[in-house]
Amino acid sequence: MRHNIWGNTEGLRAAQLRELEKLKAKSIPARYIITPELGRRLCRLSEEIGRKIGLLIDRHGKTRSVFVGSKELLYIPDLGRFRLGEGRLRRLRLVYSSPGDSPPEISPDIYTDLEKLRLDLVCSLSIHKGMLSFLYAYNLPPTSSRGGTTIKTELVKNPGQFEFNFKEFIGELERQFAAYDASHIVRGKTPAVLVGVYPKSFGGFRESMEELKELAKTAGVQTLDCIVQRRNPDPKTVVGKGKLEELVLHCLRLGAEMIIFDRELKPAQWRAITNAVELKVLDRSMLILDIFAQRAHSSEGRIQVELAQLKYNLPKLVEEDAGLSRLTGGIGGRGPGETKLEVGRRRIRERIRLLEKRISKISTQRELRRKQRKGNFLPVVAILGYTNAGKSTLFNRLTSGSSFVEDKLFATLDPAHRRLRVPDKRDLTKNVYALLTDTVGFIRDLPDELYAAFKATLEELYEARLFLHVIDASDKEWRAKKESVDRILEEMGLKSVPTILLLNKCDKLSEKEIREIGESTEGIPISAKTGMGIQEAVKALSQTLL
């Protein structure tokens, strides 16, 4: 920076620098893009110094910045972080001139700046064959929910006869953007684009993206588009630098405020991406943590969520990181730990140690309660399965309970216990009792920090005499999800516990489909919603338990 002029000022004479400073002092009427007088002055000065000269002008016609490029390139100064608002435009326009006797043109990098920086308009000036002319371009709202042509360019050969009211034009343009947002963006939900990067050898990418969409829906995110890239992830930006630029422009066209990756981002990747874009960036694990933060209602659950958040975000804590400041608040940043994400590594570690002590105390308390249950000779039966398989609905059906039920992932976070009465298979006139436990749903690639934080909750499974593994039989991917649950149980050392397989939501299937699934799994077809097959399930439970 020199003489309040930004950019390539090296080698310019003092008189030329003073002329550039005079440009900054200039104002134009709000109805003009640029006045012919100022346009000619800008072009003459650009020709004299042999470099491009740019002006950033606000809606009132005041020049906010003057900057100098090279003969071929023009770099816009850093405009700072910009939050999306109604109309989605920055309230600044770029006007620039180029040396040489040629018609005005707008280079691809300037078009990129127009979209990426959400400028009101860009205008290229030149004096060709002694006549001033200019070319201007502006963004238009997308033609559909998936984007489309968003830039219009127009040539003005005689600015003196050009009848155009910029103030009215930009007001109408912002109203068009606001109307598009109103028709495509759901109020109260954060609009986002989901991104999946998968090796070509991975065949389950469609199912993985569908699950990410469900996670986003549960978190209160509106999915505007899903982008899938088949490649080995780039070590720095996952998608590659060029693709990241395209992705950002696509998000801006759609009005997205967030990018969610269907993978766990390494801290260096997350920082590189967030420092390159003006959008909030989340990975799959962050999204799951946010859902847990929304669903945790008990003090135990809130402590566990906060601990998981702090442990997961600790490697991302760096000084003056713009991406981290955008992460706080809203999707991906809510929960008990959201105000502690930027307080420094030392205080974060102290908080983690305190929470771990509380978790340990919770584990001790749960152990005492388990010993009391053992003293009452009540065998524990745990309902488990993939998230949103219908576990809480089955729990309520078997116990006449009132556990929270919702058609979303992780509707249950805090475990529930109720006494279950089942007929004694040895004497049908008598009943025996068991303690039925409704547990948190499983999901593939759950963050290790979340497993560690919810250790006290998952310890409930180690006391179970019997598992009721609930499967959503109406889900086309039920086999893969069953395998995910089995793999988690094996990792926890619980594969040897007797298990009854319950094929839930069979009310959505035909008799032929029910028969085929039942034969292939030896599971019991049920519908926790309608009560179908519940008696058979209770009978199997009694026989296995006793």
C-alpha positions in Angstrom: 0.0 0.0 0.0 1.4 3.4 -1.0 -0.2 6.8 -1.2 -3.6 5.1 -0.3 -3.3 3.3 -3.7 -3.4 -0.5 -3.7 -1.6 -2.9 -6.0 1.3 -2.6 -8.5 2.5 1.0 -7.9 6.2 0.2 -8.1 8.0 2.5 -10.6 5.2 5.1 -10.9 6.1 8.8 -10.8 4.9 11.0 -8.0 2.7 12.9 -10.4 1.1 9.7 -11.6 0.4 8.6 -8.0 -1.2 12.0 -7.3 -3.5 11.5 -10.4 -4.5 8.1 -9.0 -5.3 9.7 -5.6 -7.5 12.3 -7.3 -9.5 9.4 -8.8 -10.2 8.2 -5.3 -11.6 11.6 -4.4 -14.0 11.5 -7.3 -17.7 10.9 -6.8 -20.3 10.3 -9.5 -24.2 10.6 -9.5 -25.8 7.4 -8.2 -27.7 6.9 -11.4 -24.5 6.4 -13.5 -22.4 3.3 -13.8 -19.5 5.6 -14.7 -19.6 9.1 -16.2 -18.0 9.6 -19.6 -15.6 12.3 -18.1 -14.3 9.9 -15.4 -14.2 7.0 -17.9 -11.9 9.0 -20.3 -9.7 10.2 -17.5 -9.3 6.6 -16.2 -8.5 5.3 -19.7 -5.9 8.0 -20.4 -4.1 7.4 -17.1 -4.1 3.6 -17.7 -2.6 4.2 -21.2 0.0 6.6 -19.7 1.3 4.1 -17.0 0.8 1.0 -19.2 -1.2 -0.9 -16.6 -4.8 -1.7 -15.7 -6.5 0.6 -13.2 -9.6 -0.4 -11.2 -12.1 1.5 -9.1 -14.5 0.1 -6.5 -17.6 2.4 -6.4 -20.4 2.1 -3.9 -24.2 2.6 -4.4 -23.9 6.3 -3.6 -21.3 6.9 -6.4 -18.3 7.3 -4.0 -15.0 5.7 -5.0 -14.0 3.4 -2.1 -10.8 2.0 -3.6 -8.3 2.6 -6.4 -5.9 -0.2 -7.3 -3.3 -0.8 -10.1 -2.6 -4.1 -11.8 -0.2 -5.2 -14.6 -0.8 -4.8 -18.3 -2.6 -8.1 -18.5 -4.0 -8.7 -14.9 -6.0 -6.9 -12.3 -6.2 -8.1 -8.7 -9.0 -6.8 -6.6 -8.0 -5.9 -3.0 -9.3 -8.0 -0.1 -12.9 -7.0 0.6 -13.2 -8.9 3.9 -15.7 -11.5 4.8 -19.2 -10.9 3.6 -22.4 -12.4 5.0 -25.2 -13.3 2.7 -28.2 -11.1 3.0 -31.4 -10.2 1.1 -30.4 -9.6 -2.5 -27.0 -11.3 -2.0 -25.0 -8.4 -3.6 -22.1 -6.6 -2.1 -23.2 -3.0 -2.9 -19.9 -2.4 -4.7 -19.2 -2.3 -8.5 -15.9 -2.7 -10.2 -15.0 -0.2 -13.0 -11.6 -0.7 -14.7 -9.6 0.4 -17.8 -6.9 -1.3 -19.8 -4.0 0.2 -21.8 -4.1 -0.2 -25.6 -6.3 0.7 -28.5 -8.7 -2.2 -28.5 -12.4 -2.8 -27.8 -13.3 -3.4 -24.1 -13.4 -7.0 -22.9 -13.9 -8.8 -19.6 -11.5 -11.6 -18.8 -12.6 -14.9 -17.2 -10.9 -14.0 -13.9 -13.0 -10.8 -13.7 -16.2 -12.8 -14.4 -15.1 -15.1 -11.5 -14.7 -12.1 -9.2 -18.2 -10.9 -10.2 -19.7 -14.1 -9.0 -17.5 -15.0 -6.2 -17.4 -11.6 -4.6 -21.1 -10.9 -5.4 -20.3 -7.5 -6.9 -23.2 -5.4 -8.1 -21.6 -5.1 -11.6 -18.3 -5.1 -13.4 -17.5 -2.6 -16.2 -14.5 -2.6 -18.6 -13.6 0.7 -20.2 -11.4 1.4 -23.3 -10.8 4.1 -25.9 -10.9 2.5 -29.3 -10.2 4.5 -32.4 -10.6 7.7 -30.4 -14.1 6.7 -29.0 -14.9 5.7 -25.4 -16.9 2.6 -25.0 -17.5 0.1 -22.2 -18.7 -3.5 -21.6 -20.6 -4.2 -18.4 -21.7 -7.5 -16.8 -23.9 -8.4 -13.9 -25.3 -11.5 -12.1 -28.8 -12.7 -12.7 -30.8 -15.0 -10.4 -30.5 -18.7 -11.3 -33.0 -20.0 -13.9 -33.8 -23.1 -11.8 -33.1 -24.6 -8.4 -29.9 -26.2 -9.8 -28.5 -22.9 -11.2 -28.1 -22.0 -14.8 -26.8 -19.0 -16.8 -26.3 -16.3 -14.2 -24.3 -13.6 -16.0 -25.4 -11.1 -18.6 -23.0 -8.9 -20.6 -23.9 -5.8 -22.6 -21.8 -3.4 -24.8 -22.2 0.4 -24.7 -20.5 2.1 -27.7 -21.6 5.6 -26.9 -21.8 6.3 -23.2 -22.9 9.9 -23.8 -26.2 8.6 -25.3 -26.6 5.7 -22.9 -29.9 6.1 -21.0 -29.5 3.9 -17.9 -30.4 4.5 -14.3 -28.0 2.3 -12.2 -29.8 3.0 -8.9 -33.1 1.8 -10.2 -31.5 -1.1 -12.1 -29.6 -2.5 -9.1 -32.7 -2.1 -6.8 -34.8 -4.2 -9.3 -32.0 -6.8 -9.6 -31.9 -7.2 -5.8 -35.7 -7.7 -5.7 -35.3 -10.5 -8.3 -32.7 -12.2 -6.2 -34.9 -11.8 -3.1 -37.8 -13.3 -5.0 -35.7 -16.3 -6.0 -34.5 -16.8 -2.5 -38.1 -16.6 -1.2 -39.2 -19.3 -3.7 -36.3 -21.7 -3.3 -34.8 -21.1 0.2 -36.8 -22.5 3.2 -36.9 -19.9 6.0 -35.4 -21.2 9.2 -33.2 -23.7 7.5 -29.6 -23.3 6.4 -29.3 -23.8 2.7 -26.3 -26.1 1.8 -24.6 -28.0 -0.9 -23.6 -31.6 -0.1 -20.3 -32.8 -1.5 -19.1 -36.4 -1.8 -15.6 -37.4 -2.9 -15.2 -41.2 -3.4 -12.6 -43.4 -4.9 -13.7 -45.1 -8.1 -13.5 -48.5 -6.4 -16.1 -47.4 -3.8 -19.5 -48.7 -5.0 -21.8 -47.4 -2.2 -21.5 -43.7 -2.9 -25.2 -43.2 -3.8 -26.3 -44.7 -0.5 -23.7 -42.7 1.4 -25.0 -39.4 -0.1 -28.6 -40.3 0.7 -27.6 -40.9 4.3 -25.8 -37.5 4.4 -29.0 -35.9 3.0 -31.0 -37.5 5.9 -28.4 -36.3 8.4 -28.7 -32.8 6.9 -32.5 -32.9 7.1 -32.3 -33.9 10.7 -29.9 -31.1 11.5 -32.3 -28.5 10.0 -30.4 -28.1 6.7 -32.0 -27.5 3.4 -30.1 -29.4 0.7 -30.0 -27.4 -2.5 -27.8 -29.8 -4.5 -25.5 -32.8 -4.2 -22.1 -32.9 -5.9 -20.4 -36.2 -6.4 -16.7 -36.5 -7.5 -15.2 -39.9 -8.3 -11.5 -39.5 -7.5 -8.9 -40.0 -4.8 -9.3 -37.1 -2.3 -6.9 -34.2 -2.8 -4.5 -34.1 0.2 -5.1 -30.4 0.7 -8.6 -29.4 -0.5 -10.3 -32.9 -1.0 -11.8 -31.8 -4.3 -8.8 -30.1 -5.9 -8.2 -26.4 -6.2 -10.0 -25.9 -9.5 -13.0 -27.9 -8.5 -13.2 -26.0 -5.2 -13.5 -22.7 -7.2 -16.3 -24.2 -9.3 -18.0 -25.5 -6.2 -17.9 -22.1 -4.5 -19.4 -20.4 -7.6 -22.1 -23.0 -7.8 -23.0 -22.4 -4.1 -23.2 -18.7 -4.7 -25.5 -19.2 -7.7 -27.8 -21.3 -5.6 -27.8 -19.2 -2.5 -26.1 -21.8 -0.4 -24.5 -20.7 2.9 -22.8 -23.9 3.7 -20.8 -26.8 2.2 -21.0 -30.2 3.9 -18.5 -33.0 3.0 -19.5 -36.6 3.2 -16.2 -37.5 4.9 -14.1 -36.6 7.9 -11.9 -33.6 7.0 -8.4 -33.5 8.4 -7.7 -30.2 10.4 -5.3 -29.0 7.6 -7.9 -29.7 4.9 -10.7 -28.0 6.9 -8.5 -24.9 7.4 -7.4 -24.8 3.7 -11.0 -25.0 2.5 -12.5 -22.5 5.0 -9.7 -20.0 4.3 -10.4 -20.3 0.6 -14.2 -19.8 0.7 -16.6 -17.4 2.4 -19.0 -20.2 3.3 -19.4 -22.3 6.5 -17.7 -25.7 6.0 -18.7 -28.9 7.8 -17.8 -32.5 7.5 -19.9 -35.5 8.2 -18.7 -35.8 11.8 -19.4 -32.2 12.6 -23.0 -32.7 11.3 -23.5 -35.7 13.5 -22.2 -33.8 16.5 -24.6 -31.0 15.8 -27.5 -33.4 15.7 -26.4 -34.8 19.0 -26.2 -31.3 20.4 -29.8 -30.7 19.3 -31.1 -34.0 20.7 -29.3 -34.0 24.1 -31.9 -33.1 26.7 -30.5 -34.5 30.0 -27.5 -33.0 31.8 -25.6 -36.2 31.1 -26.3 -36.0 27.4 -25.2 -32.3 27.2 -22.0 -33.1 29.0 -21.2 -35.9 26.6 -22.0 -33.8 23.6 -19.9 -30.9 24.8 -16.9 -33.2 25.5 -17.2 -34.8 22.0 -17.4 -31.3 20.4 -14.3 -30.0 22.2 -12.3 -33.1 21.5 -13.2 -33.0 17.8 -12.6 -29.3 17.3 -9.5 -29.0 19.4 -7.1 -29.7 16.4 -8.9 -27.0 14.4 -8.3 -24.3 17.0 -5.7 -21.9 15.5 -5.2 -18.2 16.0 -7.3 -15.8 13.9 -8.9 -18.6 11.8 -11.8 -17.1 9.8 -13.3 -20.6 9.2 -13.6 -21.2 12.9 -15.3 -17.9 13.6 -17.9 -18.8 10.9 -18.4 -22.2 12.6 -19.7 -20.8 15.9 -23.5 -20.6 16.0 -26.0 -22.4 13.9 -25.6 -25.7 12.2 -22.3 -27.3 13.3 -21.7 -24.9 16.1 -24.6 -25.2 18.5 -24.6 -27.0 21.8 -23.2 -26.4 25.2 -19.6 -26.1 23.8 -20.3 -23.6 21.1 -19.1 -20.5 23.1 -15.9 -22.2 24.1 -14.5 -23.0 20.6 -12.2 -20.0 20.4 -11.0 -19.6 24.0 -7.6 -21.1 23.4 -6.1 -24.6 23.6 -5.1 -24.4 27.2 -8.6 -23.6 28.5 -10.1 -26.1 26.1 -7.9 -28.9 27.5 -8.8 -27.8 31.1 -12.5 -28.0 30.1 -12.0 -31.5 28.6 -10.4 -32.8 31.8 -13.2 -31.4 33.9 -15.9 -33.0 31.6 -14.0 -36.3 31.6 -14.2 -36.3 35.4 -17.9 -35.7 35.2 -18.3 -38.5 32.7 -16.3 -40.8 35.0 -18.7 -39.9 37.8 -21.7 -40.6 35.6 -20.2 -44.0 34.8 -19.8 -44.7 38.5 -23.4 -43.7 39.2 -24.7 -45.9 36.3 -22.7 -48.8 37.6 -24.4 -48.4 41.0 -27.8 -48.4 39.3 -26.9 -51.5 37.3 -25.9 -53.3 40.6 -29.3 -52.4 42.1 -31.0 -53.8 39.0 -29.0 -57.0 39.4 -30.1 -57.2 43.0 -33.7 -57.1 41.8 -33.0 -60.0 39.4 -34.3 -58.1 36.4 -32.5 -59.3 33.2 -31.7 -56.4 30.8 -33.0 -56.5 27.2 -31.5 -53.8 25.0 -33.2 -52.5 21.8 -30.5 -51.5 19.3 -30.1 -51.0 15.6 -29.2 -48.4 13.0 -30.5 -44.9 13.6 -34.2 -44.3 12.6 -35.0 -48.0 12.4 -38.0 -47.6 14.7 -36.4 -48.6 18.1 -38.3 -46.0 20.2 -41.6 -46.9 18.5 -41.0 -50.5 19.4 -40.0 -49.5 23.0 -43.3 -47.6 23.4 -45.3 -50.5 21.8 -43.8 -53.1 24.2 -44.0 -51.0 27.4 -46.9 -48.6 26.7 -44.2 -45.9 27.2 -44.0 -42.4 25.8 -40.4 -42.1 24.5 -39.9 -39.4 22.0 -40.5 -40.6 18.4 -39.7 -38.8 15.2 -38.9 -39.8 11.6 -35.4 -38.4 11.8 -32.0 -39.7 12.6 -31.0 -39.9 16.3 -34.4 -39.0 17.6 -33.3 -40.9 20.8 -30.1 -39.8 22.5 -30.7 -40.3 26.2 -31.4 -44.0 27.0 -34.8 -44.9 28.5 -35.6 -47.8 30.8 -39.0 -49.5 31.5 -40.1 -52.7 33.1 -41.3 -55.3 30.5 -43.8 -58.0 31.3 -43.5 -61.2 29.3 -45.3 -64.6 29.7 -43.4 -67.4 31.4 -42.9 -70.1 28.7 -42.9 -72.7 31.5 -46.2 -71.5 32.9 -48.3 -69.4 30.7 -50.5 -68.3 33.6 -47.5 -66.5 35.1 -45.5 -63.5 34.0 -41.8 -62.7 34.3 -40.2 -59.3 34.1 -37.2 -57.8 32.3 -35.8 -54.3 32.1 -36.1 -53.0 28.5 -33.6 -50.4 27.4 -34.0 -48.0 24.5 -30.5 -47.0 23.2 -29.0 -44.5 20.9 -29.0 -45.5 17.2 -25.8 -46.7 15.5 -24.4 -45.2 12.3 -21.4 -45.9 10.2 -18.3 -43.8 10.6 -19.4 -42.4 13.9 -16.6 -40.1 15.2 -14.3 -41.7 17.7 -14.7 -38.7 20.0 -18.4 -39.4 20.1 -17.9 -43.0 21.0 -15.5 -42.0 23.8 -17.8 -39.3 25.1 -20.9 -41.6 25.1 -19.0 -44.5 26.8 -21.2 -44.1 29.9 -24.3 -44.5 27.8 -23.0 -47.4 25.7 -21.9 -49.3 28.8 -25.6 -50.1 29.2 -25.2 -52.6 26.4 -22.6 -54.6 28.4 -25.3 -55.5 31.0 -27.8 -56.8 28.5 -28.7 -60.5 28.5 -30.5 -60.1 25.2 -30.4 -57.8 22.2 -33.4 -56.9 20.0 -31.8 -55.8 16.8 -34.3 -53.7 14.9 -34.0 -53.3 11.2 -35.9 -51.0 8.9 -37.0 -53.7 6.4 -38.5 -51.0 4.0 -35.0 -49.5 3.5 -33.3 -50.8 0.4 -29.9 -50.6 2.2 -31.0 -52.6 5.2 -28.4 -55.3 4.6 -25.5 -52.8 4.6 -26.9 -51.1 7.7 -27.3 -54.4 9.5 -23.7 -55.2 8.7 -22.6 -51.8 10.1 -24.4 -52.6 13.4 -22.9 -56.1 13.6 -19.4 -54.7 12.9 -19.8 -52.1 15.7 -21.0 -54.8 18.1 -18.0 -56.9 17.2 -15.7 -54.0 17.9 -17.3 -53.6 21.3 -16.9 -57.3 22.0 -20.7 -57.9 22.2 -21.1 -60.2 19.2 -21.7 -63.2 21.5 -24.8 -61.8 23.2 -28.0 -63.6 22.1 -29.8 -61.5 19.5 -33.3 -61.5 18.1 -33.6 -59.9 14.6 -36.8 -57.8 14.2 -37.7 -56.8 10.7 -39.6 -53.5 11.4 -41.8 -51.4 9.1 -43.2 -54.4 7.3 -46.5 -52.6 7.0 -44.8 -50.8 4.0 -44.0 -54.1 2.2 -45.9 -56.6 0.2 -46.5 -60.2 1.5 -44.0 -61.5 -1.0 -41.3 -59.1 0.1 -41.9 -59.9 3.8 -41.6 -63.6 3.1 -38.4 -63.2 1.1 -36.7 -61.0 3.7 -37.8 -63.3 6.5 -36.4 -66.4 4.8 -33.1 -64.7 4.0 -32.5 -63.5 7.6 -34.6 -65.7 9.9 -35.8 -62.5 11.4 -39.3 -61.8 12.7 -41.4 -59.5 10.5 -43.1 -56.8 12.6 -44.5 -53.3 12.5 -44.0 -51.4 15.7 -46.4 -48.8 14.4 -49.4 -51.1 13.7 -48.6 -53.9 16.1 -48.1 -56.5 13.4 -45.9 -59.4 14.6 -45.4 -58.0 18.1 -46.9 -61.1 19.8 -44.4 -63.3 17.9 -41.6 -61.1 18.9 -42.6 -61.2 22.6 -42.9 -65.0 22.4 -39.4 -65.3 20.9 -38.1 -62.9 23.6 -39.5 -65.0 26.3 -38.1 -68.3 24.9 -34.6 -66.8 24.4 -34.5 -65.0 27.8 -35.8 -67.8 30.0 
